[in-house]
Amino acid sequence: MMDRSRTASVDDTSAHNTKGDAKSLRQTLHEELLPHEEHSPGPDARTEPPAPAPARRWPHLRRGVKIAAGLAIVAVFGWLPLRAMWQNSSVEAVLNSRLVTLRAPIGGRVAAAAPLKDQARLEAGTIVLRVANSRSDRTRLDDLRRQKSRLENERPSVAAKLATAQAAQADLARQAAQFRDGRVLQLEARIAEIQTSIEATAARREEASAAVDRASSLAKTGNVSTVELARLTRELSVAQQTELGARKRLDAAKVELTAAKAGSFLGDSYNDRPSSVQREEEMRQRAHDLEADLSRIDTEISWLGNEIVTEEIRFADLSEAEIKTPVAGRVWEMMTSPGEDVQAGQPLLKVLDCSGAVITANVTESVYNRLQLGDHATFEPNDGAEPIAGTVVNLTGAAGAPANLAINPDALSKEPYRVTVAIGDAAAHGCAVGRTGRVVFGRNETTP
């Protein structure tokens, strides 16, 4: 107890001494800072109070300036959260893009078409890889080529046979024409002969008719016997029948002449066509058959040529394939390396589709329920870059988001409600996938 009281008295003494030191220090500073005249009282110091010192007004002014600055800071930094609370905005957002997966169309060995690096920028149609298959099947191509070679070798012989048949046909046709012309001349001469015979027979008939008339007159007077009259009558009848037979032969000759001129030959000792004409027809038929064979060979050669071209294209596609980028973008992930053996359908690389860039954002439930498809949206990057305008194209809510995006929307885990915003001119923003920020939503004027 004595020690505690002693310690307390020592502490009180120290505090008293400290107060004394502080007072003396303040008095010393006051004497140094104020003019000497203010501390030396004059003769009338007791009657007039001293004027207030100007230094006493500065603490109030500094305090006012500090209060004003504090209010400004509170206004500025408090307005931003307040504005964010009033706006329909996302909790977090990221610039995203579609992925195009290029797969191997055939099985084979991968070879690089050009040196590629990760994130390399590619134009549409750029050849990035080649897949070569040295074991592709070319049996059908070889069969088609052998068939075409066989027909091409067979064609000259068929063409030569056709030329020979056509020459023989021409010779037989000439012989048939000569035979027809000779037969026509022969029949015309026979007709002329028959006509001459008819004229002679007609003259004898007229003579016999005159003799019968004369004998009949004389028989009435008894100058001519009955026997002589009968003989003359018989000769007249013979002459008439002979003339009639000649005329019938003339008609038959005219029929043969008409048939001969038409190409048919009538007679008792031969058929309707001579052997030269029959052989000419047989040779014509053979020439037609050879022409058909030659045309068939030409058609098959042409068809085989087209099939060979098609098979060559197919074989080229099966033996070597070029992997081209279907869209403009950049390499997102290389899933193979040159010299590796791949199977058909195996993924080779993923290309970021810079023309299809979107913004993936997650929002609170209240903001999500106020959004509609087609609403305007503005993406404000966190790095202070220019805002990017877009349109709400998908409201997935708490459902699973599309899986073909470069950045899985499930990575935004602060809120479960997800929104997809399409960018108007995606290529103008450089495909900066992964840039973070926030999306501010505004209602479309045309949306009811």
TIVORO-777364 format. One record per residue (C-alpha): residue number from 1; x, y, z. Coordinates in Angstrom, 3 decimals. Layout:
seq:NUM px:X py:Y pz:Z .
...
END
This chain:
seq:1 px:0.000 py:0.000 pz:0.000 .
seq:2 px:2.822 py:2.341 pz:0.789 .
seq:3 px:4.425 py:1.530 pz:-2.559 .
seq:4 px:1.176 py:2.272 pz:-4.439 .
seq:5 px:0.699 py:5.644 pz:-2.676 .
seq:6 px:4.273 py:6.507 pz:-3.321 .
seq:7 px:3.940 py:5.651 pz:-6.983 .
seq:8 px:0.750 py:7.729 pz:-7.254 .
seq:9 px:2.437 py:10.740 pz:-5.666 .
seq:10 px:5.351 py:10.406 pz:-8.070 .
seq:11 px:2.900 py:10.313 pz:-11.000 .
seq:12 px:1.084 py:13.424 pz:-9.758 .
seq:13 px:4.372 py:15.215 pz:-9.394 .
seq:14 px:5.387 py:14.266 pz:-12.915 .
seq:15 px:2.071 py:15.411 pz:-14.349 .
seq:16 px:2.365 py:18.734 pz:-12.500 .
seq:17 px:5.868 py:19.199 pz:-13.796 .
seq:18 px:4.718 py:18.310 pz:-17.344 .
seq:19 px:1.915 py:20.905 pz:-17.171 .
seq:20 px:4.411 py:23.436 pz:-15.981 .
seq:21 px:6.774 py:22.670 pz:-18.780 .
seq:22 px:3.945 py:22.924 pz:-21.346 .
seq:23 px:2.846 py:26.300 pz:-19.980 .
seq:24 px:6.369 py:27.623 pz:-20.022 .
seq:25 px:6.898 py:26.364 pz:-23.573 .
seq:26 px:3.653 py:27.994 pz:-24.771 .
seq:27 px:4.635 py:31.252 pz:-23.096 .
seq:28 px:8.037 py:31.174 pz:-24.739 .
seq:29 px:6.507 py:30.556 pz:-28.218 .
seq:30 px:4.007 py:33.355 pz:-27.657 .
seq:31 px:6.774 py:35.798 pz:-26.788 .
seq:32 px:8.820 py:34.793 pz:-29.817 .
seq:33 px:5.981 py:34.982 pz:-32.317 .
seq:34 px:4.300 py:38.236 pz:-31.144 .
seq:35 px:6.023 py:41.622 pz:-31.525 .
seq:36 px:7.875 py:42.949 pz:-28.588 .
seq:37 px:5.615 py:46.002 pz:-28.315 .
seq:38 px:2.600 py:43.874 pz:-27.642 .
seq:39 px:4.261 py:42.387 pz:-24.520 .
seq:40 px:5.593 py:45.662 pz:-23.069 .
seq:41 px:2.606 py:47.488 pz:-21.574 .
seq:42 px:2.440 py:51.244 pz:-22.226 .
seq:43 px:1.338 py:54.016 pz:-19.938 .
seq:44 px:-2.333 py:53.605 pz:-20.880 .
seq:45 px:-2.377 py:49.820 pz:-21.024 .
seq:46 px:-4.781 py:49.697 pz:-18.134 .
seq:47 px:-7.383 py:51.934 pz:-19.777 .
seq:48 px:-7.512 py:50.467 pz:-23.411 .
seq:49 px:-7.923 py:46.719 pz:-24.065 .
seq:50 px:-5.496 py:45.258 pz:-26.576 .
seq:51 px:-6.750 py:44.744 pz:-30.229 .
seq:52 px:-7.504 py:41.140 pz:-31.252 .
seq:53 px:-4.584 py:39.488 pz:-32.959 .
seq:54 px:-5.019 py:38.567 pz:-36.707 .
seq:55 px:-3.500 py:35.174 pz:-36.116 .
seq:56 px:-6.525 py:34.119 pz:-34.119 .
seq:57 px:-8.801 py:34.271 pz:-37.269 .
seq:58 px:-6.733 py:31.762 pz:-39.338 .
seq:59 px:-7.745 py:28.599 pz:-37.420 .
seq:60 px:-11.438 py:29.289 pz:-38.209 .
seq:61 px:-10.693 py:29.840 pz:-41.932 .
seq:62 px:-8.641 py:26.675 pz:-42.164 .
seq:63 px:-11.381 py:24.750 pz:-40.424 .
seq:64 px:-13.960 py:26.011 pz:-42.967 .
seq:65 px:-11.741 py:25.059 pz:-45.901 .
seq:66 px:-11.280 py:21.574 pz:-44.498 .
seq:67 px:-15.009 py:21.142 pz:-43.974 .
seq:68 px:-15.754 py:22.253 pz:-47.569 .
seq:69 px:-13.129 py:19.891 pz:-48.985 .
seq:70 px:-14.531 py:17.024 pz:-46.949 .
seq:71 px:-18.071 py:17.720 pz:-48.179 .
seq:72 px:-16.837 py:17.798 pz:-51.815 .
seq:73 px:-15.046 py:14.493 pz:-51.400 .
seq:74 px:-18.107 py:12.926 pz:-49.821 .
seq:75 px:-20.295 py:14.295 pz:-52.636 .
seq:76 px:-18.032 py:13.001 pz:-55.403 .
seq:77 px:-17.287 py:9.564 pz:-54.002 .
seq:78 px:-20.790 py:9.101 pz:-52.684 .
seq:79 px:-22.467 py:10.025 pz:-55.972 .
seq:80 px:-20.890 py:7.151 pz:-57.875 .
seq:81 px:-22.312 py:4.366 pz:-55.668 .
seq:82 px:-25.621 py:6.207 pz:-55.538 .
seq:83 px:-25.764 py:6.455 pz:-59.331 .
seq:84 px:-24.837 py:2.771 pz:-59.608 .
seq:85 px:-27.723 py:1.940 pz:-57.294 .
seq:86 px:-30.178 py:3.934 pz:-59.412 .
seq:87 px:-29.008 py:2.423 pz:-62.779 .
seq:88 px:-29.893 py:-1.010 pz:-64.221 .
seq:89 px:-26.384 py:-2.372 pz:-64.365 .
seq:90 px:-24.597 py:-5.668 pz:-64.081 .
seq:91 px:-22.676 py:-6.864 pz:-61.090 .
seq:92 px:-19.765 py:-7.999 pz:-63.281 .
seq:93 px:-19.232 py:-8.402 pz:-67.007 .
seq:94 px:-16.570 py:-9.654 pz:-69.368 .
seq:95 px:-15.961 py:-9.264 pz:-73.095 .
seq:96 px:-16.458 py:-12.699 pz:-74.631 .
seq:97 px:-16.521 py:-14.337 pz:-78.078 .
seq:98 px:-17.597 py:-17.509 pz:-79.840 .
seq:99 px:-15.135 py:-20.325 pz:-80.436 .
seq:100 px:-14.829 py:-22.212 pz:-83.733 .
seq:101 px:-13.330 py:-25.686 pz:-83.321 .
seq:102 px:-11.474 py:-26.951 pz:-86.407 .
seq:103 px:-11.424 py:-30.739 pz:-86.676 .
seq:104 px:-9.470 py:-33.127 pz:-88.874 .
seq:105 px:-11.587 py:-34.135 pz:-91.925 .
seq:106 px:-9.395 py:-37.206 pz:-92.506 .
seq:107 px:-6.972 py:-39.311 pz:-90.547 .
seq:108 px:-3.276 py:-38.740 pz:-91.117 .
seq:109 px:-0.215 py:-36.808 pz:-90.034 .
seq:110 px:-0.393 py:-33.122 pz:-89.172 .
seq:111 px:1.946 py:-30.637 pz:-90.838 .
seq:112 px:2.108 py:-26.899 pz:-90.237 .
seq:113 px:1.240 py:-24.739 pz:-93.252 .
seq:114 px:2.910 py:-21.663 pz:-91.698 .
seq:115 px:4.506 py:-20.835 pz:-88.351 .
seq:116 px:1.723 py:-20.219 pz:-85.854 .
seq:117 px:1.795 py:-18.860 pz:-82.359 .
seq:118 px:-0.859 py:-18.723 pz:-79.706 .
seq:119 px:-3.124 py:-15.673 pz:-80.057 .
seq:120 px:-1.942 py:-15.232 pz:-83.680 .
seq:121 px:-4.365 py:-13.109 pz:-85.748 .
seq:122 px:-5.810 py:-14.951 pz:-88.771 .
seq:123 px:-7.832 py:-13.829 pz:-91.756 .
seq:124 px:-10.787 py:-15.814 pz:-93.084 .
seq:125 px:-9.621 py:-18.608 pz:-95.399 .
seq:126 px:-6.079 py:-18.779 pz:-94.014 .
seq:127 px:-4.496 py:-22.241 pz:-94.246 .
seq:128 px:-3.198 py:-23.064 pz:-90.786 .
seq:129 px:-2.564 py:-26.838 pz:-90.923 .
seq:130 px:-2.345 py:-29.705 pz:-93.402 .
seq:131 px:-3.227 py:-33.343 pz:-92.748 .
seq:132 px:-1.536 py:-35.875 pz:-95.073 .
seq:133 px:-2.583 py:-39.534 pz:-95.336 .
seq:134 px:-0.060 py:-41.613 pz:-97.260 .
seq:135 px:-2.183 py:-44.783 pz:-96.885 .
seq:136 px:-5.338 py:-43.580 pz:-98.617 .
seq:137 px:-7.098 py:-46.108 pz:-100.897 .
seq:138 px:-6.636 py:-45.497 pz:-104.631 .
seq:139 px:-7.964 py:-48.839 pz:-105.972 .
seq:140 px:-11.007 py:-47.349 pz:-107.675 .
seq:141 px:-8.922 py:-44.626 pz:-109.296 .
seq:142 px:-6.547 py:-47.225 pz:-110.768 .
seq:143 px:-9.486 py:-49.348 pz:-112.028 .
seq:144 px:-11.040 py:-46.386 pz:-113.790 .
seq:145 px:-7.761 py:-45.485 pz:-115.412 .
seq:146 px:-7.270 py:-49.077 pz:-116.643 .
seq:147 px:-10.778 py:-49.183 pz:-118.124 .
seq:148 px:-10.226 py:-45.903 pz:-119.909 .
seq:149 px:-6.874 py:-47.085 pz:-121.303 .
seq:150 px:-8.475 py:-50.320 pz:-122.583 .
seq:151 px:-11.250 py:-48.447 pz:-124.370 .
seq:152 px:-8.803 py:-45.931 pz:-125.832 .
seq:153 px:-6.736 py:-48.831 pz:-127.197 .
seq:154 px:-9.861 py:-50.549 pz:-128.592 .
seq:155 px:-11.240 py:-47.472 pz:-130.300 .
seq:156 px:-8.773 py:-47.306 pz:-133.261 .
seq:157 px:-9.583 py:-50.892 pz:-134.321 .
seq:158 px:-13.326 py:-50.239 pz:-134.211 .
seq:159 px:-12.835 py:-47.015 pz:-136.173 .
seq:160 px:-10.805 py:-48.919 pz:-138.798 .
seq:161 px:-13.522 py:-51.605 pz:-139.116 .
seq:162 px:-16.105 py:-48.889 pz:-139.512 .
seq:163 px:-14.122 py:-47.226 pz:-142.292 .
seq:164 px:-13.741 py:-50.581 pz:-144.116 .
seq:165 px:-17.447 py:-51.368 pz:-143.798 .
seq:166 px:-18.380 py:-47.932 pz:-145.059 .
seq:167 px:-16.051 py:-48.349 pz:-148.098 .
seq:168 px:-17.521 py:-51.806 pz:-148.886 .
seq:169 px:-21.007 py:-50.431 pz:-148.500 .
seq:170 px:-20.214 py:-47.630 pz:-150.931 .
seq:171 px:-18.836 py:-50.153 pz:-153.474 .
seq:172 px:-21.864 py:-52.436 pz:-153.153 .
seq:173 px:-24.175 py:-49.459 pz:-153.428 .
seq:174 px:-22.405 py:-48.485 pz:-156.657 .
seq:175 px:-22.821 py:-52.035 pz:-158.013 .
seq:176 px:-26.500 py:-52.066 pz:-157.055 .
seq:177 px:-27.016 py:-48.731 pz:-158.770 .
seq:178 px:-25.326 py:-50.029 pz:-161.918 .
seq:179 px:-27.489 py:-53.151 pz:-161.848 .
seq:180 px:-30.626 py:-51.069 pz:-161.385 .
seq:181 px:-29.708 py:-48.728 pz:-164.225 .
seq:182 px:-28.925 py:-51.684 pz:-166.532 .
seq:183 px:-32.156 py:-53.419 pz:-165.626 .
seq:184 px:-34.139 py:-50.257 pz:-166.348 .
seq:185 px:-32.460 py:-49.903 pz:-169.745 .
seq:186 px:-33.144 py:-53.560 pz:-170.472 .
seq:187 px:-36.811 py:-53.205 pz:-169.631 .
seq:188 px:-37.131 py:-50.073 pz:-171.670 .
seq:189 px:-35.603 py:-51.877 pz:-174.680 .
seq:190 px:-37.974 py:-54.822 pz:-174.184 .
seq:191 px:-40.925 py:-52.470 pz:-174.073 .
seq:192 px:-39.798 py:-50.889 pz:-177.313 .
seq:193 px:-39.449 py:-54.352 pz:-178.884 .
seq:194 px:-42.903 py:-55.359 pz:-177.731 .
seq:195 px:-44.352 py:-52.174 pz:-179.082 .
seq:196 px:-42.759 py:-52.918 pz:-182.481 .
seq:197 px:-44.163 py:-56.452 pz:-182.388 .
seq:198 px:-47.572 py:-55.055 pz:-181.571 .
seq:199 px:-47.424 py:-52.776 pz:-184.541 .
seq:200 px:-46.463 py:-55.655 pz:-186.866 .
seq:201 px:-49.200 py:-57.843 pz:-185.446 .
seq:202 px:-51.689 py:-55.047 pz:-185.889 .
seq:203 px:-50.665 py:-54.725 pz:-189.557 .
seq:204 px:-51.159 py:-58.460 pz:-190.131 .
seq:205 px:-54.506 py:-58.275 pz:-188.349 .
seq:206 px:-55.636 py:-55.476 pz:-190.620 .
seq:207 px:-54.465 py:-57.377 pz:-193.681 .
seq:208 px:-56.288 py:-60.505 pz:-192.550 .
seq:209 px:-59.411 py:-58.484 pz:-191.844 .
seq:210 px:-59.346 py:-56.987 pz:-195.331 .
seq:211 px:-58.842 py:-60.436 pz:-196.894 .
seq:212 px:-61.809 py:-61.816 pz:-194.959 .
seq:213 px:-63.998 py:-58.938 pz:-196.057 .
seq:214 px:-62.971 py:-59.472 pz:-199.719 .
seq:215 px:-63.475 py:-63.218 pz:-199.523 .
seq:216 px:-66.887 py:-62.775 pz:-197.965 .
seq:217 px:-67.983 py:-60.600 pz:-200.914 .
seq:218 px:-66.626 py:-63.042 pz:-203.465 .
seq:219 px:-68.157 py:-65.981 pz:-201.644 .
seq:220 px:-71.584 py:-64.537 pz:-202.260 .
seq:221 px:-71.005 py:-64.622 pz:-206.049 .
seq:222 px:-69.386 py:-68.045 pz:-205.851 .
seq:223 px:-65.914 py:-66.959 pz:-206.867 .
seq:224 px:-64.316 py:-67.997 pz:-203.556 .
seq:225 px:-64.876 py:-71.299 pz:-201.965 .
seq:226 px:-66.122 py:-71.761 pz:-198.483 .
seq:227 px:-62.853 py:-73.441 pz:-197.470 .
seq:228 px:-60.821 py:-70.381 pz:-198.472 .
seq:229 px:-63.132 py:-68.115 pz:-196.518 .
seq:230 px:-62.727 py:-70.230 pz:-193.417 .
seq:231 px:-58.942 py:-70.149 pz:-193.732 .
seq:232 px:-58.894 py:-66.372 pz:-194.023 .
seq:233 px:-61.215 py:-66.061 pz:-191.052 .
seq:234 px:-58.871 py:-68.286 pz:-188.992 .
seq:235 px:-55.839 py:-66.152 pz:-189.919 .
seq:236 px:-57.711 py:-63.019 pz:-188.808 .
seq:237 px:-58.446 py:-64.601 pz:-185.443 .
seq:238 px:-54.799 py:-65.622 pz:-184.991 .
seq:239 px:-53.658 py:-62.127 pz:-185.828 .
seq:240 px:-56.030 py:-60.633 pz:-183.289 .
seq:241 px:-54.905 py:-62.994 pz:-180.515 .
seq:242 px:-51.260 py:-62.375 pz:-181.347 .
seq:243 px:-51.789 py:-58.627 pz:-181.036 .
seq:244 px:-53.595 py:-59.090 pz:-177.712 .
seq:245 px:-50.739 py:-61.226 pz:-176.353 .
seq:246 px:-48.189 py:-58.634 pz:-177.386 .
seq:247 px:-50.102 py:-55.945 pz:-175.568 .
seq:248 px:-50.224 py:-58.080 pz:-172.392 .
seq:249 px:-46.436 py:-58.562 pz:-172.567 .
seq:250 px:-46.108 py:-54.797 pz:-172.938 .
seq:251 px:-48.128 py:-54.255 pz:-169.771 .
seq:252 px:-45.966 py:-56.761 pz:-167.868 .
seq:253 px:-42.772 py:-55.057 pz:-169.093 .
seq:254 px:-44.086 py:-51.684 pz:-167.944 .
seq:255 px:-44.826 py:-53.123 pz:-164.482 .
seq:256 px:-41.252 py:-54.490 pz:-164.248 .
seq:257 px:-39.858 py:-51.109 pz:-165.369 .
seq:258 px:-41.839 py:-49.243 pz:-162.720 .
seq:259 px:-40.650 py:-51.657 pz:-159.998 .
seq:260 px:-37.049 py:-51.444 pz:-161.177 .
seq:261 px:-37.118 py:-47.671 pz:-160.995 .
seq:262 px:-38.493 py:-47.980 pz:-157.432 .
seq:263 px:-35.672 py:-50.364 pz:-156.399 .
seq:264 px:-37.560 py:-53.655 pz:-156.611 .
seq:265 px:-36.839 py:-56.168 pz:-159.296 .
seq:266 px:-39.593 py:-58.543 pz:-160.538 .
seq:267 px:-38.814 py:-61.695 pz:-162.429 .
seq:268 px:-39.212 py:-65.458 pz:-162.516 .
seq:269 px:-35.571 py:-66.468 pz:-162.072 .
seq:270 px:-34.601 py:-64.227 pz:-159.104 .
seq:271 px:-36.047 py:-62.668 pz:-155.983 .
seq:272 px:-37.105 py:-59.079 pz:-155.504 .
seq:273 px:-33.521 py:-57.859 pz:-154.858 .
seq:274 px:-30.249 py:-58.920 pz:-156.419 .
seq:275 px:-27.306 py:-60.162 pz:-154.364 .
seq:276 px:-25.411 py:-56.872 pz:-154.720 .
seq:277 px:-28.288 py:-54.974 pz:-153.165 .
seq:278 px:-28.626 py:-57.537 pz:-150.368 .
seq:279 px:-24.909 py:-57.413 pz:-149.600 .
seq:280 px:-25.024 py:-53.624 pz:-149.648 .
seq:281 px:-27.818 py:-53.684 pz:-147.055 .
seq:282 px:-25.913 py:-56.155 pz:-144.893 .
seq:283 px:-22.792 py:-53.982 pz:-145.079 .
seq:284 px:-24.844 py:-50.894 pz:-144.216 .
seq:285 px:-26.203 py:-52.663 pz:-141.130 .
seq:286 px:-22.695 py:-53.671 pz:-140.095 .
seq:287 px:-21.489 py:-50.104 pz:-140.534 .
seq:288 px:-24.362 py:-48.882 pz:-138.328 .
seq:289 px:-23.424 py:-51.428 pz:-135.667 .
seq:290 px:-19.804 py:-50.308 pz:-135.773 .
seq:291 px:-20.893 py:-46.674 pz:-135.530 .
seq:292 px:-22.955 py:-47.563 pz:-132.445 .
seq:293 px:-19.978 py:-49.387 pz:-130.920 .
seq:294 px:-17.709 py:-46.424 pz:-131.631 .
seq:295 px:-20.231 py:-44.021 pz:-130.134 .
seq:296 px:-20.550 py:-46.265 pz:-127.065 .
seq:297 px:-16.762 py:-46.337 pz:-126.666 .
seq:298 px:-16.567 py:-42.546 pz:-126.950 .
seq:299 px:-19.359 py:-42.158 pz:-124.406 .
seq:300 px:-17.690 py:-44.547 pz:-121.973 .
seq:301 px:-14.333 py:-42.806 pz:-122.417 .
seq:302 px:-15.974 py:-39.447 pz:-121.689 .
seq:303 px:-17.799 py:-40.874 pz:-118.658 .
seq:304 px:-14.623 py:-42.516 pz:-117.372 .
seq:305 px:-12.788 py:-39.240 pz:-117.820 .
seq:306 px:-15.337 py:-37.439 pz:-115.642 .
seq:307 px:-15.260 py:-40.259 pz:-113.093 .
seq:308 px:-11.465 py:-40.135 pz:-113.007 .
seq:309 px:-11.556 py:-36.386 pz:-112.348 .
seq:310 px:-14.092 py:-36.903 pz:-109.574 .
seq:311 px:-12.103 py:-39.787 pz:-108.109 .
seq:312 px:-8.881 py:-37.767 pz:-108.293 .
seq:313 px:-10.565 py:-34.996 pz:-106.328 .
seq:314 px:-11.884 py:-37.522 pz:-103.818 .
seq:315 px:-8.484 py:-39.191 pz:-103.556 .
seq:316 px:-6.820 py:-35.817 pz:-103.097 .
seq:317 px:-9.321 py:-34.994 pz:-100.352 .
seq:318 px:-8.643 py:-38.326 pz:-98.665 .
seq:319 px:-4.873 py:-38.143 pz:-99.053 .
seq:320 px:-4.355 py:-34.520 pz:-98.047 .
seq:321 px:-6.594 py:-31.927 pz:-96.432 .
seq:322 px:-6.000 py:-28.247 pz:-95.792 .
seq:323 px:-7.392 py:-26.820 pz:-92.580 .
seq:324 px:-8.658 py:-23.282 pz:-93.236 .
seq:325 px:-10.127 py:-20.800 pz:-90.806 .
seq:326 px:-13.779 py:-20.148 pz:-91.708 .
seq:327 px:-13.843 py:-16.765 pz:-89.945 .
seq:328 px:-11.451 py:-13.954 pz:-89.142 .
seq:329 px:-10.051 py:-14.298 pz:-85.648 .
seq:330 px:-7.070 py:-15.528 pz:-83.735 .
seq:331 px:-5.809 py:-18.828 pz:-82.435 .
seq:332 px:-7.298 py:-19.467 pz:-79.017 .
seq:333 px:-5.989 py:-22.970 pz:-78.337 .
seq:334 px:-3.687 py:-25.248 pz:-80.356 .
seq:335 px:-4.721 py:-28.836 pz:-79.615 .
seq:336 px:-2.124 py:-30.645 pz:-81.753 .
seq:337 px:1.423 py:-30.254 pz:-83.015 .
seq:338 px:3.154 py:-30.936 pz:-86.372 .
seq:339 px:4.122 py:-34.559 pz:-86.844 .
seq:340 px:1.277 py:-35.931 pz:-84.731 .
seq:341 px:-1.012 py:-38.635 pz:-86.152 .
seq:342 px:-4.678 py:-37.704 pz:-85.796 .
seq:343 px:-7.975 py:-39.415 pz:-86.492 .
seq:344 px:-10.872 py:-38.114 pz:-88.560 .
seq:345 px:-12.990 py:-35.753 pz:-86.463 .
seq:346 px:-10.268 py:-35.084 pz:-83.898 .
seq:347 px:-10.121 py:-31.413 pz:-82.731 .
seq:348 px:-6.998 py:-29.648 pz:-83.996 .
seq:349 px:-7.315 py:-26.057 pz:-82.813 .
seq:350 px:-9.828 py:-23.513 pz:-81.618 .
seq:351 px:-10.192 py:-20.143 pz:-83.328 .
seq:352 px:-11.690 py:-17.122 pz:-81.633 .
seq:353 px:-14.419 py:-15.642 pz:-83.824 .
seq:354 px:-13.667 py:-11.935 pz:-83.512 .
seq:355 px:-16.648 py:-11.018 pz:-85.685 .
seq:356 px:-19.013 py:-12.645 pz:-83.187 .
seq:357 px:-17.832 py:-10.983 pz:-79.983 .
seq:358 px:-20.417 py:-10.699 pz:-77.202 .
seq:359 px:-20.523 py:-9.441 pz:-73.635 .
seq:360 px:-21.392 py:-11.871 pz:-70.869 .
seq:361 px:-22.716 py:-10.323 pz:-67.678 .
seq:362 px:-24.475 py:-11.408 pz:-64.518 .
seq:363 px:-27.083 py:-9.269 pz:-62.795 .
seq:364 px:-29.240 py:-9.294 pz:-59.722 .
seq:365 px:-32.700 py:-10.791 pz:-59.791 .
seq:366 px:-34.409 py:-7.397 pz:-59.698 .
seq:367 px:-32.413 py:-6.077 pz:-62.664 .
seq:368 px:-32.922 py:-9.321 pz:-64.595 .
seq:369 px:-36.707 py:-9.120 pz:-64.247 .
seq:370 px:-36.693 py:-5.605 pz:-65.732 .
seq:371 px:-34.691 py:-6.588 pz:-68.861 .
seq:372 px:-36.123 py:-7.534 pz:-72.260 .
seq:373 px:-34.620 py:-8.795 pz:-75.473 .
seq:374 px:-33.595 py:-5.890 pz:-77.693 .
seq:375 px:-32.812 py:-3.476 pz:-74.853 .
seq:376 px:-29.862 py:-1.178 pz:-75.357 .
seq:377 px:-26.758 py:-1.855 pz:-73.279 .
seq:378 px:-23.417 py:-0.142 pz:-72.804 .
seq:379 px:-20.286 py:-1.934 pz:-71.673 .
seq:380 px:-17.997 py:0.266 pz:-69.582 .
seq:381 px:-14.503 py:-1.287 pz:-69.322 .
seq:382 px:-12.717 py:-1.093 pz:-66.020 .
seq:383 px:-9.546 py:0.146 pz:-67.698 .
seq:384 px:-11.225 py:3.431 pz:-68.647 .
seq:385 px:-11.468 py:2.711 pz:-72.357 .
seq:386 px:-14.294 py:3.944 pz:-74.574 .
seq:387 px:-17.715 py:2.416 pz:-73.759 .
seq:388 px:-19.030 py:-0.199 pz:-76.176 .
seq:389 px:-22.674 py:-0.112 pz:-77.272 .
seq:390 px:-24.664 py:-3.299 pz:-77.733 .
seq:391 px:-28.075 py:-4.982 pz:-77.584 .
seq:392 px:-29.446 py:-7.638 pz:-75.250 .
seq:393 px:-29.799 py:-10.831 pz:-77.303 .
seq:394 px:-30.128 py:-13.555 pz:-74.696 .
seq:395 px:-31.525 py:-13.832 pz:-71.190 .
seq:396 px:-30.531 py:-17.186 pz:-69.753 .
seq:397 px:-31.263 py:-16.397 pz:-66.147 .
seq:398 px:-30.134 py:-19.143 pz:-63.812 .
seq:399 px:-30.005 py:-21.701 pz:-66.649 .
seq:400 px:-26.764 py:-22.936 pz:-68.119 .
seq:401 px:-25.161 py:-20.500 pz:-70.536 .
seq:402 px:-23.865 py:-21.478 pz:-74.020 .
seq:403 px:-20.751 py:-23.614 pz:-73.835 .
seq:404 px:-19.031 py:-22.482 pz:-77.059 .
seq:405 px:-17.720 py:-19.261 pz:-75.586 .
seq:406 px:-14.091 py:-18.490 pz:-74.908 .
seq:407 px:-14.828 py:-17.621 pz:-71.279 .
seq:408 px:-17.431 py:-19.791 pz:-69.604 .
seq:409 px:-20.189 py:-17.558 pz:-68.148 .
seq:410 px:-20.167 py:-19.757 pz:-65.045 .
seq:411 px:-16.910 py:-17.992 pz:-64.122 .
seq:412 px:-19.047 py:-14.959 pz:-63.209 .
seq:413 px:-20.209 py:-16.306 pz:-59.884 .
seq:414 px:-21.359 py:-13.257 pz:-57.918 .
seq:415 px:-24.932 py:-13.465 pz:-59.210 .
seq:416 px:-26.698 py:-16.452 pz:-60.846 .
seq:417 px:-28.709 py:-14.456 pz:-63.445 .
seq:418 px:-26.834 py:-14.156 pz:-66.747 .
seq:419 px:-27.334 py:-11.842 pz:-69.731 .
seq:420 px:-25.694 py:-11.882 pz:-73.178 .
seq:421 px:-25.168 py:-8.614 pz:-75.058 .
seq:422 px:-24.262 py:-8.527 pz:-78.769 .
seq:423 px:-21.836 py:-5.863 pz:-79.979 .
seq:424 px:-22.784 py:-3.883 pz:-83.078 .
seq:425 px:-19.312 py:-3.652 pz:-84.667 .
seq:426 px:-17.307 py:-6.392 pz:-82.964 .
seq:427 px:-14.334 py:-6.225 pz:-85.341 .
seq:428 px:-13.682 py:-2.563 pz:-84.508 .
seq:429 px:-12.871 py:-3.392 pz:-80.882 .
seq:430 px:-9.879 py:-5.602 pz:-81.587 .
seq:431 px:-11.321 py:-8.805 pz:-80.145 .
seq:432 px:-10.031 py:-7.990 pz:-76.640 .
seq:433 px:-11.578 py:-11.042 pz:-75.049 .
seq:434 px:-11.305 py:-11.109 pz:-71.272 .
seq:435 px:-11.626 py:-7.363 pz:-70.687 .
seq:436 px:-13.722 py:-6.803 pz:-67.564 .
seq:437 px:-16.174 py:-4.049 pz:-66.754 .
seq:438 px:-19.854 py:-3.428 pz:-66.112 .
seq:439 px:-22.900 py:-3.227 pz:-68.371 .
seq:440 px:-25.436 py:-0.425 pz:-68.024 .
seq:441 px:-28.833 py:-1.285 pz:-69.459 .
seq:442 px:-31.289 py:1.115 pz:-71.048 .
seq:443 px:-34.789 py:0.385 pz:-72.367 .
seq:444 px:-35.146 py:0.402 pz:-76.155 .
seq:445 px:-37.453 py:3.163 pz:-77.333 .
seq:446 px:-39.289 py:0.809 pz:-79.698 .
seq:447 px:-39.814 py:-1.802 pz:-76.955 .
seq:448 px:-43.269 py:-1.519 pz:-75.335 .
END
